[in-house]
Amino acid sequence: MQIIDRDLLRSLPLPQPAEGSKEERGRVCIIGGSREVPGALLLAALGAMRAGSGKLQIATVESRAAALAVAMPEAMVIDLPETSAGGLQFRPVASAASRWAAANALLVGPGMVEERDCYDILKYLLDSKTESVIVVDAGALPEIREQGDGLRRRSGRVIVTPHAGEMANLLGIERAVVEADPRSAAARLTDEFGLVVVMKGSQTIVTAPSGHWRYEGGGVGLATSGSGDVLAGIITGLAARGADPVTAAIWGVFLHGEAGSQLSESVGPLGFLAREIPDGIPELLSELCCRSDE
């Protein structure tokens, strides 16, 4: 298994957009949120924009859309009807799909309520004709194995980002088993469905049909509420810029981890906030991309 480090990144350069409009840097659409967890979308959005994507759309529940639009003025926020539990309804999401048809990368799941509508939304996206890279996180993950046909049709173009608990639920095994051998757990999903898997943990594992990788940095401070939303946003932003899914996953994991390491030094190993992680991404990108050009 290859180690995710600066040497590896030099062999996987990110696309560098030519001078031009924000369209050149790609469109991201993030679908999710709920009455109780609207902030997950904000964290993911910050990650995507700090990773360099050019345009941002957020589709979320109508009761929280205005607050998100104010908190993230860079985004076009699409407000949609919600279920009685405070999550997105499937039919309005399907009806609004033309509004994000031009997105280069879609992120679905942050802050979602886990209910039937989540399954139907993800199925609709997987069955659609969109050419977007699809990143699946959080509330959209629990029943993803039931989407086998749609996943296989998009082999290598869908990225999932489970932590050990979510992976254990997906595979029907104990969490301790996943934590003891996260590579094998992640590889099961890759082998079965062709997924790019980002298996979050003390050592983050990336598996894809083309290989397996491990990141050993980051630190315990990244195990904080909202950190995974930021990671999913970073990966989605990189995919929107034109990075292939494996490259986006590997770079996203490294950038997220190194930003956490820097916060451990400047703030402390514990106690920094997920919302602080994205601020370190542009400087890291500048440093890494300049060196990869040397």
Phi, psi and omega in degrees: 000130181284147176272136176276108179213185183297325179297317178297316181299327178297334179272355181231065185296144175281149173299135178251108184295142175290163177302136181164203186281170178297338178299330181295337184261005171091154179252137174246138168235129179247125184243122180160209182084169179197173178302321186275334186228061178285335185294338178301323179293321179297316179297316178296320180296318177298318178299316182295317182287322178292337176281354172105008178293155188267324183227149186224131171237145175231127175249120186210180184292143187298331183288344182240358185297316183296319179296320179292323179297324178286317181292330182232075185294347178287347188259149161273121183253124181257119181265134185228150180301153184239161178282173179296335178276356178093014178256179180286139172278144182294309189299316176298326177297314179298321181292332183267002189301331180297339183287338177240024182297333182270004181294138176278334178214137178246136171243124181235131174130326184303128177072007183288147169282134182278097179211176186304324181300328178298315178300315183293323178296313180296317179301317180299316180295317180293326182275349182286174181269006182301141176266004183296145163293136181246124177252128185243126185221159165051241189296343179270356185279323197308324183247027186294332181293341176282355181260031189308313183297315180295322179293316182294325177297332181252031183310128180082357183245004177241130179247131176241149188229062182278152165267180188300320180296316178295320179296319178301317178295321180296320185267351181069037180231172180286147178302322181299327179293318178296314183294331179286331182212070184296330180297316180295321179296313180297318182297331178299317179290321178297313182294323184282323189235356183075022182282150163271118186250127171253101183268101186286143179173191180300328166237115183277131182253136172242125175238145179207165178304337183266356179157181181230144182220158180223136175248127187253001184264205175100286180106163186295335182298337179287346176278069183223155184305127178093348182299319179295327177295319178298313180302313180300321178294318179300313180299317181295319178298319179293320177296321179296328179289348178116000176292139176294159187304320180294314179298317179299318180295313182295312178296319180300316179298316182294312181299315179299314181294317181291325175297321175296320178297319179295321178293326177300326180279321185274329182253316184141157183296336176233150172103352173283159188256151179302325182293344179275341184298314184300333184297335180276350188291314183301318179295319177298317179299316180299314180296312185290319182289324177296317181292325180291341179275348185288000000 
